[in-house]
Amino acid sequence: MTVTATPDPRLLAFHQRLPGYAPTPLVHAPHLAAALGVQDAWVKNEVDRLGLPAYKILGASWAVYRELETLYGPFSPWTMLDELAAQLAPHQPLTLVTATDGNHGRAVARTARWLGLAAHILVPDDMVPARIQAIEAEGARVDVIHGTYDEAVAAAAQLADEQHLVISDTAWDGYERVPGWVVEGYGTIFQEIDQQLAEQGAQQPDVVAAQMGVGSLAMAVVQHYRAPGRTAQVVGVEPLRAACVLQSLQAGALTEVPGPHASIMAGLNCGNTSPLAWPYLQGGLSASLAISDAQAEEAMRLLARDGVVSGESGAAGAGGLLALVSGEDASAARTRLGLTPASTVLVISTEGATDPEAYARIVHPGADHA
Ligand SMILES: Cc1ncc(COP(=O)(O)O)c(C=O)c1O
């Protein structure tokens, strides 16, 4: 599949105007490369993205901006966020609403805080307290839905009205505009990677792993790395307990995986693939697999050896590649992906230790965690 997606030329300049913008590091990862049996491995490290411990703020901030611009724009030129906030004042009160497994909701709440808007975030009932507290600390109202992430998504959709803007990173029938902008917002990651590789005189990756919840990040990966002129293979990775993309691919049609989805990869615990992402995943993934919690933990420890603090969902892409090259069909998988000892792979560590207690337990077992 070839994909043509022309990113909005204003995207990077928008992110550069947000407080604390800096490109996140592209880390050379020799331990990961050795474990995969390849020449080079790169890790795009999203442990600190605009002051938050995950990449999601790129999509959330851009989607909020584009939605506000569509509803209330055009805005007069602005440099600082408070100049933008002042232009929104006549439309207040406004509340940004979303469901989340953690990172997206915190990012929407942060964007709301930047713009002087309210935020109402719905979370599934299995979310760990550390993630709920992090969202509340952004000043958001958090409601725990008695059910899964997918039920939280449905509940958030019900709250939409003139004063409540739903900023979801997954799509549903009739709701595709905002999640499309979320995906577009992730494009800054790839613009940065291209520049960082060029600066190092390094080659483009041969294989790129993308961990998948609803599949929006993987859609952005496919849009970039399967575009005309690019040759990388894209591998999608999910938790065994929430493998909605894999099951959909096997069925040849969108397939729901009912909850509970109790994997430790909280950001990936989704039972439904975004219908917006689906055609890109169906046409653009070279391989798709599901991994166990233990495999995610192994990847967290390996990435730590390369100096990358990577949470459970953050490490899942690396975990998937490790599982592929050590599984029963390893040699067939290598052949299918064209993975040789001369290859370069790229993974995106999409979050840091968003559950610090669990991170310490997994990566530093035996240390005193009291
Ligand atoms: C850390 C992290 N990585 C990856 C993903 C997967 O993104 P998507 O739901 O767009 O597939 C998420 C989603 O919440 C996440 O929080």
Ligand as a Chemical Component Dictionary entry (heavy atoms), coordinates in Angstrom:
data_LIG
# 
_chem_comp.id                   LIG 
_chem_comp.type                 NON-POLYMER 
_chem_comp.pdbx_formal_charge   0 
_chem_comp.three_letter_code    LIG 
# 
loop_
_chem_comp_atom.comp_id 
_chem_comp_atom.atom_id 
_chem_comp_atom.alt_atom_id 
_chem_comp_atom.type_symbol 
_chem_comp_atom.charge 
_chem_comp_atom.model_Cartn_x 
_chem_comp_atom.model_Cartn_y 
_chem_comp_atom.model_Cartn_z 
_chem_comp_atom.pdbx_ordinal 
LIG C1 C1 C 0 2.023  5.149 25.751 1  
LIG C2 C2 C 0 1.131  4.786 24.617 2  
LIG N1 N1 N 0 1.649  4.184 23.554 3  
LIG C3 C3 C 0 0.884  3.821 22.512 4  
LIG C4 C4 C 0 -0.472 4.053 22.510 5  
LIG C5 C5 C 0 -1.292 3.575 21.351 6  
LIG O1 O1 O 0 -1.859 4.575 20.621 7  
LIG P1 P1 P 0 -3.194 4.346 19.794 8  
LIG O2 O2 O 0 -4.324 4.208 20.790 9  
LIG O3 O3 O 0 -3.265 5.537 18.944 10 
LIG O4 O4 O 0 -3.029 3.083 19.018 11 
LIG C6 C6 C 0 -1.057 4.690 23.603 12 
LIG C7 C7 C 0 -2.493 4.992 23.636 13 
LIG O5 O5 O 0 -3.051 5.401 24.625 14 
LIG C8 C8 C 0 -0.241 5.067 24.697 15 
LIG O6 O6 O 0 -0.738 5.672 25.775 16 
# 
loop_
_chem_comp_bond.comp_id 
_chem_comp_bond.atom_id_1 
_chem_comp_bond.atom_id_2 
_chem_comp_bond.value_order 
_chem_comp_bond.pdbx_ordinal 
LIG C1 C2 SING 1  
LIG C2 N1 SING 2  
LIG C2 C8 DOUB 3  
LIG N1 C3 DOUB 4  
LIG C3 C4 SING 5  
LIG C4 C5 SING 6  
LIG C4 C6 DOUB 7  
LIG C5 O1 SING 8  
LIG O1 P1 SING 9  
LIG P1 O2 DOUB 10 
LIG P1 O3 SING 11 
LIG P1 O4 SING 12 
LIG C6 C7 SING 13 
LIG C6 C8 SING 14 
LIG C7 O5 DOUB 15 
LIG C8 O6 SING 16 
# 
